[in-house]
């Protein structure tokens, strides 16, 4: 039991238990003792055990070293404990924990596996090994371990919740996740986290009322928990109820003015077209987290939309200073320079984006395509054609990849359209839509191509479909642009 004595083989007190030996009726056999010297004289706890000869003492010293953050010292003691007693399950578990802290995951798994073989009822070792399997991407092994934990602890709500998290996050199997969260709630109906997680799963399945009900229950259980307000606000955003989302984020800010509450409220204001308020929230968020490159980029996008291009460039430049290896920041700043007619600066940024982009086909497409447009604007047709050809080659190669086909057809169509080859563009857009009938951007781009060809009715139908999809995606800016295009043709 916690606080009880640890005895050596001669019956002498050598330490104090750090935690209990049992977990809800399951004997772990774990004696997490701290050497008695650690309490009597902490500064002599390390390396002053007069050459202990029993495994328990080495094990207890290993725990003490680990508690003090001396992981290599802990390993040395756990090694000795295992050498003296190769069947010492808890020593393997302790050494596994230490390897985990040192980020040596495979060694940690090996030790947890040995601990489980020596003590098959060790639920904690199964649980910990499952968590590491998830980190390593071995999802099926993780589920198997979580399932074993549930068998060992069938009335332990957290075990169901952990498996639910694995199903939801790593398998996107929200139905199974909901079943596990529901079981956790039945066992422990007073833990807000389980309702929030089930709410997330319902939200991903589009079950609005059930999601909101769960988030609301989480808030009732913990009314000062800002995360529950964030989650419900996120659900309101997903379902287009932006004012309710803003109310939840505002409540979260009143409880505790955290960075993410301002960021999420900024998103909500942005969806409503209230860009000044969005910009103010980004400013407040950046005061709290001044080194977040992404949010400088996001605020730059707001400034750009408001027509404040120089402020946008200043924010993109700050993002580049904070994260100089991100090709996206250069490309975005290049877009703004291009809009200002500063094509040389745009070309410089696109060139840097191409250098930094990962070396596979689809990623660098946008920079090649946009640099081609910039060269074209400067009258450098040969260089423009070279970039357009590279962009087409990239996407032609990408079409061979089943995971990239949709965007590849879409992007290649964009280049053909710019080059005036509208029928080729439409053929590519048709292929993209055939593969993914919910791809909003392709309908918009095909609408532009049909409009350029004078096929008004087909263009109107595409812009209408694009507007519907953008609205579902909460993309207020492009929803409005699609409506504007449709109205211009009617």
VOPAGU-2260 file (C-alpha; in pm, 1 decimal, decimal comma):
REM VOPAGU-2260
SITE   aa  ch    i         X         Y         Z
SITE  UNK   A    0       0,0       0,0       0,0
SITE  UNK   A    1     108,1     360,0     -54,8
SITE  UNK   A    2     325,6     482,9     232,6
SITE  UNK   A    3     393,0     129,4     359,4
SITE  UNK   A    4     741,3      -9,7     421,7
SITE  UNK   A    5     952,3    -190,7     163,4
SITE  UNK   A    6    1146,2    -478,4     321,9
SITE  UNK   A    7    1456,1    -650,7     193,8
SITE  UNK   A    8    1512,4   -1025,5     212,1
SITE  UNK   A    9    1637,4    -993,6     572,1
SITE  UNK   A   10    1318,8    -813,6     675,6
SITE  UNK   A   11    1483,1    -473,2     715,3
SITE  UNK   A   12    1302,5    -152,3     613,1
SITE  UNK   A   13    1476,2     -18,1     304,1
SITE  UNK   A   14    1211,6     210,6     155,8
SITE  UNK   A   15     857,8     347,5     140,9
SITE  UNK   A   16     598,8     251,5    -120,2
SITE  UNK   A   17     538,2     527,5    -370,7
SITE  UNK   A   18     203,2     389,2    -486,3
SITE  UNK   A   19     -28,1      99,1    -417,2
SITE  UNK   A   20      25,8    -256,3    -534,4
SITE  UNK   A   21    -331,5    -306,0    -655,1
SITE  UNK   A   22    -544,2    -145,0    -922,3
SITE  UNK   A   23    -912,9    -192,5    -858,3
SITE  UNK   A   24    -868,0    -547,3    -735,5
SITE  UNK   A   25    -600,7    -641,7    -989,1
SITE  UNK   A   26    -269,2    -744,8    -841,1
SITE  UNK   A   27       5,2    -574,1   -1037,0
SITE  UNK   A   28     276,3    -707,5    -811,7
SITE  UNK   A   29     424,4    -361,0    -837,7
SITE  UNK   A   30     624,1    -237,2    -539,4
SITE  UNK   A   31     707,6     118,5    -637,3
SITE  UNK   A   32     927,0     185,3    -336,8
SITE  UNK   A   33    1152,1     483,2    -269,9
SITE  UNK   A   34    1474,6     405,2     -74,7
SITE  UNK   A   35    1455,6     503,8     290,5
SITE  UNK   A   36    1771,8     716,1     247,3
SITE  UNK   A   37    1577,1     935,1       5,6
SITE  UNK   A   38    1355,9    1042,9     295,6
SITE  UNK   A   39    1617,3    1045,5     571,5
SITE  UNK   A   40    1880,8    1235,5     377,1
SITE  UNK   A   41    1785,2    1308,0      14,5
SITE  UNK   A   42    2126,8    1432,0     -92,1
SITE  UNK   A   43    2277,4    1089,6     -17,9
SITE  UNK   A   44    2007,9     889,4    -197,1
SITE  UNK   A   45    2215,0     855,2    -510,8
SITE  UNK   A   46    2499,1     605,3    -511,6
SITE  UNK   A   47    2521,4     545,9    -137,7
SITE  UNK   A   48    2353,2     210,7     -77,2
SITE  UNK   A   49    2669,0      28,9      38,7
SITE  UNK   A   50    2659,0    -202,6    -265,2
SITE  UNK   A   51    2313,5    -355,7    -216,8
SITE  UNK   A   52    2285,5    -723,3    -297,9
SITE  UNK   A   53    1907,8    -774,9    -333,1
SITE  UNK   A   54    1691,0    -690,9    -633,7
SITE  UNK   A   55    1431,9    -497,1    -430,9
SITE  UNK   A   56    1689,3    -243,7    -317,8
SITE  UNK   A   57    1817,1    -184,2    -670,0
SITE  UNK   A   58    1458,9    -156,5    -792,6
SITE  UNK   A   59    1373,5      97,4    -520,2
SITE  UNK   A   60    1682,7     298,7    -603,5
SITE  UNK   A   61    1583,1     292,2    -970,6
SITE  UNK   A   62    1247,8     445,3    -878,3
SITE  UNK   A   63    1425,9     714,1    -671,9
SITE  UNK   A   64    1661,7     804,5    -954,1
SITE  UNK   A   65    1368,8     822,6   -1194,0
SITE  UNK   A   66    1173,7    1046,6    -954,3
SITE  UNK   A   67    1474,9    1281,7    -947,8
SITE  UNK   A   68    1501,1    1285,1   -1327,7
SITE  UNK   A   69    1827,8    1088,9   -1338,6
SITE  UNK   A   70    1711,3     837,0   -1597,0
SITE  UNK   A   71    2051,1     688,0   -1672,8
SITE  UNK   A   72    2103,5     628,8   -1302,1
SITE  UNK   A   73    1759,1     469,1   -1291,9
SITE  UNK   A   74    1846,8     237,2   -1581,3
SITE  UNK   A   75    2164,6     121,8   -1409,9
SITE  UNK   A   76    1968,8      23,8   -1097,4
SITE  UNK   A   77    1684,6    -144,5   -1287,9
SITE  UNK   A   78    1947,7    -339,2   -1485,1
SITE  UNK   A   79    2098,4    -464,1   -1161,0
SITE  UNK   A   80    1757,7    -558,5   -1020,3
SITE  UNK   A   81    1679,9    -761,6   -1334,7
SITE  UNK   A   82    2025,8    -922,0   -1329,2
SITE  UNK   A   83    1966,3   -1040,8    -973,5
SITE  UNK   A   84    1606,0   -1143,8   -1040,8
SITE  UNK   A   85    1525,0   -1205,7   -1409,6
SITE  UNK   A   86    1158,8   -1265,0   -1320,3
SITE  UNK   A   87    1112,9    -927,0   -1149,1
SITE  UNK   A   88     813,9    -799,0   -1350,6
SITE  UNK   A   89     793,0    -457,4   -1188,3
SITE  UNK   A   90    1163,4    -392,8   -1258,5
SITE  UNK   A   91    1096,7    -447,1   -1628,7
SITE  UNK   A   92     801,6    -209,2   -1602,5
SITE  UNK   A   93    1014,2      53,2   -1425,6
SITE  UNK   A   94    1290,0      20,5   -1683,8
SITE  UNK   A   95    1028,9      41,9   -1961,3
SITE  UNK   A   96     899,2     367,5   -1815,1
SITE  UNK   A   97    1254,1     502,1   -1804,5
SITE  UNK   A   98    1320,9     407,9   -2167,0
SITE  UNK   A   99     993,3     576,8   -2258,5
SITE  UNK   A  100    1106,1     899,2   -2089,1
SITE  UNK   A  101    1431,1     876,7   -2284,2
SITE  UNK   A  102    1226,9     837,5   -2607,4
SITE  UNK   A  103    1365,2     486,9   -2666,1
SITE  UNK   A  104    1023,8     350,9   -2756,5
SITE  UNK   A  105    1121,7       9,0   -2891,2
SITE  UNK   A  106    1322,0     -72,3   -2579,9
SITE  UNK   A  107    1028,6      45,7   -2368,5
SITE  UNK   A  108     792,4    -186,4   -2556,4
SITE  UNK   A  109    1030,8    -479,2   -2510,8
SITE  UNK   A  110    1036,0    -423,5   -2134,7
SITE  UNK   A  111     659,6    -378,6   -2105,6
SITE  UNK   A  112     615,9    -697,9   -2306,8
SITE  UNK   A  113     843,8    -884,1   -2067,7
SITE  UNK   A  114     654,1    -742,2   -1768,5
SITE  UNK   A  115     324,9    -859,8   -1920,2
SITE  UNK   A  116     463,3   -1207,6   -1989,9
SITE  UNK   A  117     572,4   -1236,9   -1627,5
SITE  UNK   A  118     243,8   -1092,0   -1498,9
SITE  UNK   A  119     -37,8   -1124,4   -1755,2
SITE  UNK   A  120    -278,0    -938,4   -1524,1
SITE  UNK   A  121     -67,8    -622,4   -1528,2
SITE  UNK   A  122    -323,6    -380,2   -1670,4
SITE  UNK   A  123     -95,6     -77,8   -1632,7
SITE  UNK   A  124     177,4    -233,9   -1846,9
SITE  UNK   A  125     -79,2    -314,8   -2118,5
SITE  UNK   A  126    -218,9      37,8   -2102,3
SITE  UNK   A  127     121,9     202,5   -2122,2
SITE  UNK   A  128     236,8     -23,0   -2406,4
SITE  UNK   A  129     -82,8      61,7   -2595,8
SITE  UNK   A  130      -6,3     434,1   -2570,9
SITE  UNK   A  131     341,1     380,4   -2715,5
SITE  UNK   A  132     204,6     164,7   -2996,5
SITE  UNK   A  133     -17,1     459,5   -3092,1
SITE  UNK   A  134     283,5     693,2   -3099,7
SITE  UNK   A  135     463,6     446,5   -3327,4
SITE  UNK   A  136     159,6     411,9   -3553,3
SITE  UNK   A  137      96,1      46,5   -3465,2
SITE  UNK   A  138    -275,3     105,0   -3424,9
SITE  UNK   A  139    -402,3    -252,1   -3427,0
SITE  UNK   A  140    -158,6    -353,4   -3154,4
SITE  UNK   A  141    -271,7     -54,2   -2950,2
SITE  UNK   A  142    -638,1    -153,3   -2981,8
SITE  UNK   A  143    -551,7    -510,0   -2879,5
SITE  UNK   A  144    -377,5    -381,6   -2566,9
SITE  UNK   A  145    -660,2    -144,1   -2475,0
SITE  UNK   A  146    -905,6    -431,9   -2521,7
SITE  UNK   A  147    -697,1    -646,6   -2287,2
SITE  UNK   A  148    -699,1    -365,2   -2030,5
SITE  UNK   A  149   -1081,0    -358,1   -2051,4
SITE  UNK   A  150   -1092,1    -733,3   -1991,6
SITE  UNK   A  151    -875,5    -686,8   -1684,6
SITE  UNK   A  152   -1064,3    -375,8   -1566,2
SITE  UNK   A  153   -1420,0    -404,1   -1703,6
SITE  UNK   A  154   -1554,4    -140,8   -1464,9
SITE  UNK   A  155   -1281,7     113,6   -1530,2
SITE  UNK   A  156   -1431,6     399,1   -1732,3
SITE  UNK   A  157   -1098,8     544,1   -1838,5
SITE  UNK   A  158   -1002,6     222,8   -2018,3
SITE  UNK   A  159   -1308,5     250,2   -2244,6
SITE  UNK   A  160   -1236,3     618,7   -2298,9
SITE  UNK   A  161    -876,9     549,5   -2403,9
SITE  UNK   A  162    -984,8     288,3   -2655,2
SITE  UNK   A  163   -1251,6     529,1   -2777,9
SITE  UNK   A  164    -983,4     793,2   -2829,9
SITE  UNK   A  165    -781,1     544,2   -3033,4
SITE  UNK   A  166   -1079,8     455,4   -3252,1
SITE  UNK   A  167   -1169,6     821,3   -3305,2
SITE  UNK   A  168    -827,4     974,4   -3360,1
SITE  UNK   A  169    -630,2     698,4   -3528,0
SITE  UNK   A  170    -899,8     497,8   -3708,3
SITE  UNK   A  171   -1163,2     770,3   -3767,1
SITE  UNK   A  172   -1411,1     501,7   -3657,9
SITE  UNK   A  173   -1647,9     728,4   -3470,2
SITE  UNK   A  174   -1922,0     469,6   -3427,4
SITE  UNK   A  175   -1691,8     243,5   -3226,6
SITE  UNK   A  176   -1559,0     545,9   -3041,7
SITE  UNK   A  177   -1913,6     647,7   -2944,0
SITE  UNK   A  178   -1983,2     296,5   -2814,6
SITE  UNK   A  179   -1674,9     313,8   -2591,5
SITE  UNK   A  180   -1745,3     666,4   -2466,0
SITE  UNK   A  181   -2104,2     561,9   -2392,4
SITE  UNK   A  182   -1976,5     269,1   -2186,1
SITE  UNK   A  183   -1741,3     504,1   -1998,6
SITE  UNK   A  184   -2033,7     738,8   -1925,6
SITE  UNK   A  185   -2248,0     452,4   -1797,5
SITE  UNK   A  186   -1971,6     357,7   -1552,9
SITE  UNK   A  187   -1885,0     716,2   -1457,9
SITE  UNK   A  188   -2155,3     967,1   -1555,4
SITE  UNK   A  189   -1988,8    1255,7   -1369,5
SITE  UNK   A  190   -1672,9    1295,9   -1577,8
SITE  UNK   A  191   -1707,2    1580,7   -1827,8
SITE  UNK   A  192   -1426,6    1457,0   -2053,4
SITE  UNK   A  193   -1622,3    1150,9   -2166,8
SITE  UNK   A  194   -1916,7    1366,7   -2277,9
SITE  UNK   A  195   -1683,6    1604,7   -2462,2
SITE  UNK   A  196   -1511,4    1323,7   -2646,9
SITE  UNK   A  197   -1841,7    1161,8   -2741,5
SITE  UNK   A  198   -1959,6    1504,1   -2854,3
SITE  UNK   A  199   -1655,2    1525,4   -3084,1
SITE  UNK   A  200   -1741,4    1188,2   -3236,2
SITE  UNK   A  201   -2106,2    1284,8   -3289,7
SITE  UNK   A  202   -1993,0    1614,9   -3443,4
SITE  UNK   A  203   -1767,6    1435,4   -3694,1
SITE  UNK   A  204   -2065,2    1219,4   -3793,9
SITE  UNK   A  205   -2277,0    1532,5   -3846,7
SITE  UNK   A  206   -2513,1    1448,3   -3558,3
SITE  UNK   A  207   -2554,1    1806,3   -3448,2
SITE  UNK   A  208   -2811,4    1773,5   -3169,5
SITE  UNK   A  209   -2635,1    1482,1   -3000,2
SITE  UNK   A  210   -2299,2    1661,9   -3021,0
SITE  UNK   A  211   -2435,7    1984,4   -2872,5
SITE  UNK   A  212   -2618,9    1790,5   -2599,2
SITE  UNK   A  213   -2296,6    1617,7   -2494,0
SITE  UNK   A  214   -2094,3    1938,2   -2488,3
SITE  UNK   A  215   -2369,7    2106,4   -2287,8
SITE  UNK   A  216   -2365,7    1819,5   -2037,1
SITE  UNK   A  217   -1987,9    1854,7   -2003,2
SITE  UNK   A  218   -2032,9    2226,7   -1930,4
SITE  UNK   A  219   -2300,2    2152,3   -1667,7
SITE  UNK   A  220   -2064,2    1911,0   -1493,9
SITE  UNK   A  221   -1767,9    2152,0   -1512,5
SITE  UNK   A  222   -1901,0    2504,5   -1574,9
SITE  UNK   A  223   -1553,5    2656,2   -1538,3
SITE  UNK   A  224   -1393,3    2420,4   -1789,6
SITE  UNK   A  225   -1297,8    2638,0   -2085,4
SITE  UNK   A  226   -1225,6    2334,9   -2305,6
SITE  UNK   A  227   -1593,4    2234,0   -2300,8
SITE  UNK   A  228   -1688,3    2582,8   -2423,8
SITE  UNK   A  229   -1422,1    2559,4   -2695,5
SITE  UNK   A  230   -1556,6    2222,1   -2805,8
SITE  UNK   A  231   -1916,8    2335,6   -2819,1
SITE  UNK   A  232   -1813,7    2653,8   -2995,4
SITE  UNK   A  233   -1625,3    2444,3   -3251,8
SITE  UNK   A  234   -1939,1    2234,9   -3307,9
SITE  UNK   A  235   -2150,2    2546,5   -3354,6
SITE  UNK   A  236   -1895,7    2665,5   -3612,5
SITE  UNK   A  237   -1910,0    2331,0   -3792,8
SITE  UNK   A  238   -2290,1    2355,0   -3813,5
SITE  UNK   A  239   -2294,0    2720,0   -3920,3
SITE  UNK   A  240   -2423,0    2869,4   -3593,0
SITE  UNK   A  241   -2152,9    3132,9   -3574,7
SITE  UNK   A  242   -2319,0    3363,7   -3321,9
SITE  UNK   A  243   -2356,3    3077,4   -3074,5
SITE  UNK   A  244   -1994,1    2985,5   -3137,5
SITE  UNK   A  245   -1887,8    3341,8   -3059,5
SITE  UNK   A  246   -2092,4    3334,5   -2738,3
SITE  UNK   A  247   -1913,1    3016,4   -2624,0
SITE  UNK   A  248   -1567,9    3149,6   -2706,6
SITE  UNK   A  249   -1652,5    3476,3   -2529,7
SITE  UNK   A  250   -1756,9    3278,4   -2221,6
SITE  UNK   A  251   -1430,5    3083,7   -2235,0
SITE  UNK   A  252   -1234,8    3411,4   -2254,8
SITE  UNK   A  253   -1422,2    3547,2   -1952,5
SITE  UNK   A  254   -1329,3    3236,9   -1752,9
SITE  UNK   A  255    -967,1    3242,3   -1867,3
SITE  UNK   A  256    -835,4    3457,7   -2155,4
SITE  UNK   A  257    -646,6    3186,2   -2340,6
SITE  UNK   A  258    -484,6    3206,5   -2682,7
SITE  UNK   A  259    -700,3    2942,3   -2851,0
SITE  UNK   A  260   -1025,9    3101,8   -2741,3
SITE  UNK   A  261    -927,1    3424,4   -2918,7
SITE  UNK   A  262    -811,5    3231,1   -3226,2
SITE  UNK   A  263   -1136,0    3033,6   -3251,5
SITE  UNK   A  264   -1348,2    3342,6   -3198,5
SITE  UNK   A  265   -1146,2    3511,1   -3472,4
SITE  UNK   A  266   -1237,6    3224,2   -3705,0
SITE  UNK   A  267   -1605,0    3268,7   -3617,2
SITE  UNK   A  268   -1594,7    3642,7   -3680,4
SITE  UNK   A  269   -1417,2    3573,7   -4008,7
SITE  UNK   A  270   -1694,3    3334,7   -4121,2
SITE  UNK   A  271   -1947,2    3609,0   -4044,6
SITE  UNK   A  272   -1746,4    3859,0   -4246,8
SITE  UNK   A  273   -1671,1    4065,2   -3933,4
SITE  UNK   A  274   -1306,4    4095,8   -4026,9
SITE  UNK   A  275   -1220,9    4390,8   -3803,9
SITE  UNK   A  276   -1329,5    4193,6   -3498,2
SITE  UNK   A  277   -1143,2    3889,4   -3630,3
SITE  UNK   A  278    -829,1    4098,5   -3672,1
SITE  UNK   A  279    -862,8    4232,1   -3316,8
SITE  UNK   A  280    -887,9    3877,7   -3179,9
SITE  UNK   A  281    -582,3    3768,3   -3376,2
SITE  UNK   A  282    -395,1    4066,0   -3231,7
SITE  UNK   A  283    -494,9    3964,2   -2878,8
SITE  UNK   A  284    -399,1    3602,1   -2944,9
SITE  UNK   A  285     -59,1    3705,9   -3077,4
SITE  UNK   A  286       4,2    3906,9   -2761,1
SITE  UNK   A  287     -41,8    3581,9   -2569,4
SITE  UNK   A  288     156,4    3370,3   -2819,1
SITE  UNK   A  289     385,5    3609,7   -3009,9
SITE  UNK   A  290     583,1    3328,5   -3173,9
SITE  UNK   A  291     301,1    3152,8   -3358,5
SITE  UNK   A  292     385,6    3180,5   -3728,0
SITE  UNK   A  293      56,6    3029,8   -3843,5
SITE  UNK   A  294    -155,7    3292,3   -3671,9
SITE  UNK   A  295      52,6    3575,8   -3816,3
SITE  UNK   A  296     -22,6    3415,8   -4151,2
SITE  UNK   A  297    -394,1    3392,6   -4064,3
SITE  UNK   A  298    -407,4    3755,8   -3954,4
SITE  UNK   A  299    -223,6    3847,3   -4272,7
SITE  UNK   A  300    -501,2    3673,1   -4466,1
SITE  UNK   A  301    -757,8    3891,5   -4286,8
SITE  UNK   A  302    -563,6    4208,9   -4366,5
SITE  UNK   A  303    -532,8    4096,1   -4728,2
SITE  UNK   A  304    -907,8    4037,0   -4752,6
SITE  UNK   A  305    -968,9    4383,3   -4604,6
SITE  UNK   A  306    -744,2    4532,8   -4873,2
SITE  UNK   A  307    -471,0    4622,8   -4623,8
SITE  UNK   A  308    -200,3    4457,3   -4829,9
SITE  UNK   A  309     101,8    4618,5   -4662,4
SITE  UNK   A  310     -16,5    4501,2   -4320,0
SITE  UNK   A  311     -70,2    4158,6   -4469,7
SITE  UNK   A  312     285,8    4154,4   -4605,2
SITE  UNK   A  313     418,2    4263,2   -4264,2
SITE  UNK   A  314     242,8    3967,6   -4099,9
SITE  UNK   A  315     361,1    3721,5   -4364,0
SITE  UNK   A  316     714,7    3853,9   -4320,1
SITE  UNK   A  317     689,5    3799,0   -3944,7
SITE  UNK   A  318     567,8    3443,0   -4007,1
SITE  UNK   A  319     874,7    3385,8   -4227,2
SITE  UNK   A  320    1106,0    3521,0   -3955,3
SITE  UNK   A  321     953,4    3281,0   -3703,3
SITE  UNK   A  322     948,9    2983,0   -3940,8
SITE  UNK   A  323    1189,6    3048,7   -4230,9
SITE  UNK   A  324    1167,1    2693,4   -4366,2
SITE  UNK   A  325     797,1    2695,0   -4445,7
SITE  UNK   A  326     737,6    2723,5   -4819,6
SITE  UNK   A  327     372,5    2820,8   -4754,8
SITE  UNK   A  328     455,4    3156,9   -4599,2
SITE  UNK   A  329     670,0    3255,0   -4899,8
SITE  UNK   A  330     400,3    3150,7   -5141,6
SITE  UNK   A  331     133,1    3347,3   -4954,4
SITE  UNK   A  332     348,9    3660,9   -4941,1
SITE  UNK   A  333     423,9    3610,6   -5310,1
SITE  UNK   A  334      50,5    3609,1   -5380,9
SITE  UNK   A  335      12,7    3946,5   -5209,1
SITE  UNK   A  336     308,3    4097,8   -5391,6
SITE  UNK   A  337     154,0    3973,9   -5717,0
SITE  UNK   A  338    -179,1    4138,5   -5630,2
SITE  UNK   A  339      10,3    4464,5   -5570,3
SITE  UNK   A  340     174,8    4431,7   -5912,6
SITE  UNK   A  341     518,4    4373,4   -5757,2
SITE  UNK   A  342     590,1    4074,8   -5977,7
SITE  UNK   A  343     966,2    4060,7   -5921,2
SITE  UNK   A  344     915,7    4029,1   -5545,9
SITE  UNK   A  345     642,3    3773,9   -5611,2
SITE  UNK   A  346     876,5    3571,3   -5832,8
SITE  UNK   A  347    1148,0    3579,9   -5564,2
SITE  UNK   A  348     902,8    3443,5   -5307,0
SITE  UNK   A  349     765,3    3174,9   -5539,5
SITE  UNK   A  350    1122,3    3069,6   -5622,6
SITE  UNK   A  351    1201,7    3034,0   -5252,5
SITE  UNK   A  352     880,0    2838,0   -5202,1
SITE  UNK   A  353     982,1    2597,0   -5478,5
SITE  UNK   A  354    1324,1    2547,2   -5315,9
SITE  UNK   A  355    1169,6    2472,8   -4975,8
SITE  UNK   A  356     875,6    2261,7   -5092,1
SITE  UNK   A  357     906,2    1887,8   -5032,0
SITE  UNK   A  358    1040,2    1715,3   -5339,8
SITE  UNK   A  359     729,2    1540,0   -5460,1
SITE  UNK   A  360     499,9    1634,8   -5742,6
SITE  UNK   A  361     189,1    1805,5   -5611,9
SITE  UNK   A  362     335,1    2025,9   -5340,2
SITE  UNK   A  363     530,6    2266,4   -5561,9
SITE  UNK   A  364     253,9    2295,6   -5822,5
SITE  UNK   A  365     102,2    2614,4   -5688,9
SITE  UNK   A  366     433,6    2800,0   -5676,0
SITE  UNK   A  367     522,6    2697,1   -6032,8
SITE  UNK   A  368     177,7    2794,2   -6157,4
SITE  UNK   A  369     176,0    3131,8   -5984,5
SITE  UNK   A  370     535,3    3209,8   -6079,7
SITE  UNK   A  371     435,3    3134,3   -6438,4
SITE  UNK   A  372     156,2    3391,1   -6410,6
SITE  UNK   A  373     398,9    3647,2   -6264,7
SITE  UNK   A  374     644,9    3590,5   -6550,5
SITE  UNK   A  375     353,9    3624,6   -6792,9
SITE  UNK   A  376     255,6    3957,3   -6635,9
SITE  UNK   A  377     613,5    4078,4   -6691,1
SITE  UNK   A  378     600,8    3970,3   -7054,6
SITE  UNK   A  379     851,9    3689,1   -7000,1
SITE  UNK   A  380     649,9    3436,6   -7197,3
SITE  UNK   A  381     923,7    3175,5   -7238,5
SITE  UNK   A  382     984,3    3149,9   -6863,6
SITE  UNK   A  383     610,5    3151,0   -6802,8
SITE  UNK   A  384     558,5    2859,0   -7042,3
SITE  UNK   A  385     844,6    2667,4   -6875,5
SITE  UNK   A  386     678,0    2706,0   -6534,3
SITE  UNK   A  387     335,3    2609,5   -6668,9
SITE  UNK   A  388     487,7    2300,1   -6829,7
SITE  UNK   A  389     651,3    2205,9   -6496,9
SITE  UNK   A  390     318,8    2253,4   -6321,7
SITE  UNK   A  391     141,9    2031,7   -6577,7
SITE  UNK   A  392     417,6    1768,8   -6553,2
SITE  UNK   A  393     386,9    1765,1   -6175,8
SITE  UNK   A  394      13,8    1705,3   -6186,8
SITE  UNK   A  395      34,8    1452,6   -6471,5
SITE  UNK   A  396     268,5    1251,2   -6250,2
SITE  UNK   A  397      40,7    1304,7   -5949,3
SITE  UNK   A  398    -256,2    1159,4   -6137,8
SITE  UNK   A  399     -84,8     818,8   -6113,3
SITE  UNK   A  400    -112,8     839,0   -5733,6
SITE  UNK   A  401    -462,0     723,0   -5624,7
SITE  UNK   A  402    -443,8     950,2   -5319,6
SITE  UNK   A  403    -363,8    1260,8   -5523,1
SITE  UNK   A  404    -573,4    1209,6   -5835,0
SITE  UNK   A  405    -852,9    1451,0   -5749,4
SITE  UNK   A  406    -636,2    1752,4   -5673,2
SITE  UNK   A  407    -400,9    1665,4   -5959,9
SITE  UNK   A  408    -679,8    1679,3   -6219,6
SITE  UNK   A  409    -808,7    1998,7   -6060,3
SITE  UNK   A  410    -471,4    2173,2   -6066,0
SITE  UNK   A  411    -379,5    2062,0   -6416,0
SITE  UNK   A  412    -716,6    2192,0   -6531,4
SITE  UNK   A  413    -629,3    2527,6   -6376,2
SITE  UNK   A  414    -312,9    2554,1   -6586,3
SITE  UNK   A  415    -488,3    2450,8   -6907,0
SITE  UNK   A  416    -754,2    2712,6   -6836,0
SITE  UNK   A  417    -497,4    2988,4   -6790,5
SITE  UNK   A  418    -328,9    2884,9   -7116,3
SITE  UNK   A  419    -664,4    2921,7   -7291,9
SITE  UNK   A  420    -712,1    2547,1   -7344,8
SITE  UNK   A  421   -1059,6    2551,2   -7192,4
SITE  UNK   A  422   -1178,0    2215,3   -7326,0
SITE  UNK   A  423    -874,8    2037,2   -7179,6
SITE  UNK   A  424    -938,0    2221,3   -6853,4
SITE  UNK   A  425   -1303,2    2114,4   -6846,1
SITE  UNK   A  426   -1204,8    1753,4   -6921,9
SITE  UNK   A  427    -973,2    1755,2   -6618,5
SITE  UNK   A  428   -1235,5    1921,4   -6398,7
SITE  UNK   A  429   -1485,9    1655,1   -6505,9
SITE  UNK   A  430   -1244,4    1381,8   -6397,8
SITE  UNK   A  431   -1191,2    1549,1   -6059,9
SITE  UNK   A  432   -1566,9    1578,3   -5999,5
SITE  UNK   A  433   -1620,7    1217,3   -6104,3
SITE  UNK   A  434   -1369,5    1111,7   -5837,2
SITE  UNK   A  435   -1500,7    1351,8   -5571,7
SITE  UNK   A  436   -1846,0    1506,2   -5632,4
SITE  UNK   A  437   -1809,9    1722,6   -5317,1
SITE  UNK   A  438   -1493,9    1908,2   -5425,9
SITE  UNK   A  439   -1613,4    2270,0   -5404,4
SITE  UNK   A  440   -1317,6    2436,4   -5578,9
SITE  UNK   A  441   -1350,6    2227,5   -5894,5
SITE  UNK   A  442   -1710,4    2338,0   -5951,1
SITE  UNK   A  443   -1601,0    2700,3   -5911,7
SITE  UNK   A  444   -1307,9    2659,8   -6154,6
SITE  UNK   A  445   -1519,4    2469,9   -6408,5
SITE  UNK   A  446   -1779,1    2744,7   -6380,2
SITE  UNK   A  447   -1511,0    2997,3   -6474,1
SITE  UNK   A  448   -1410,1    2786,3   -6775,6
SITE  UNK   A  449   -1770,9    2749,5   -6892,7
SITE  UNK   A  450   -1822,0    3123,7   -6846,0
SITE  UNK   A  451   -1515,4    3199,6   -7058,6
SITE  UNK   A  452   -1657,4    2973,7   -7329,5
SITE  UNK   A  453   -1990,1    3158,4   -7315,8
SITE  UNK   A  454   -2181,4    2858,4   -7178,0
SITE  UNK   A  455   -2373,5    3065,6   -6924,0
SITE  UNK   A  456   -2621,3    2806,0   -6798,7
SITE  UNK   A  457   -2352,5    2545,7   -6727,6
SITE  UNK   A  458   -2145,2    2813,1   -6555,5
SITE  UNK   A  459   -2440,4    2923,0   -6336,1
SITE  UNK   A  460   -2507,6    2561,0   -6235,3
SITE  UNK   A  461   -2144,2    2513,1   -6135,6
SITE  UNK   A  462   -2126,6    2836,7   -5936,2
SITE  UNK   A  463   -2450,8    2743,3   -5757,9
SITE  UNK   A  464   -2309,8    2401,2   -5665,7
SITE  UNK   A  465   -1983,5    2558,8   -5551,8
SITE  UNK   A  466   -2176,0    2804,2   -5331,8
SITE  UNK   A  467   -2369,7    2519,8   -5167,9
SITE  UNK   A  468   -2050,1    2328,7   -5091,4
SITE  UNK   A  469   -1858,4    2632,0   -4967,5
SITE  UNK   A  470   -2148,5    2709,9   -4733,2
SITE  UNK   A  471   -2134,3    2356,2   -4591,5
SITE  UNK   A  472   -1759,0    2398,4   -4541,9
SITE  UNK   A  473   -1814,5    2728,9   -4355,0
SITE  UNK   A  474   -1607,0    2907,7   -4618,7
SITE  UNK   A  475   -1792,7    3236,8   -4611,9
SITE  UNK   A  476   -1553,8    3422,2   -4841,8
SITE  UNK   A  477   -1577,2    3176,9   -5134,5
SITE  UNK   A  478   -1946,4    3113,9   -5074,4
SITE  UNK   A  479   -2002,6    3482,7   -5138,8
SITE  UNK   A  480   -1768,8    3487,2   -5438,5
SITE  UNK   A  481   -1960,8    3197,0   -5593,3
SITE  UNK   A  482   -2290,3    3378,7   -5543,7
SITE  UNK   A  483   -2144,3    3692,9   -5698,8
SITE  UNK   A  484   -2027,9    3500,4   -6004,9
SITE  UNK   A  485   -2369,7    3339,3   -6040,8
SITE  UNK   A  486   -2547,4    3672,7   -6009,2
SITE  UNK   A  487   -2323,1    3832,5   -6272,3
SITE  UNK   A  488   -2437,7    3573,5   -6526,0
SITE  UNK   A  489   -2810,1    3588,5   -6451,1
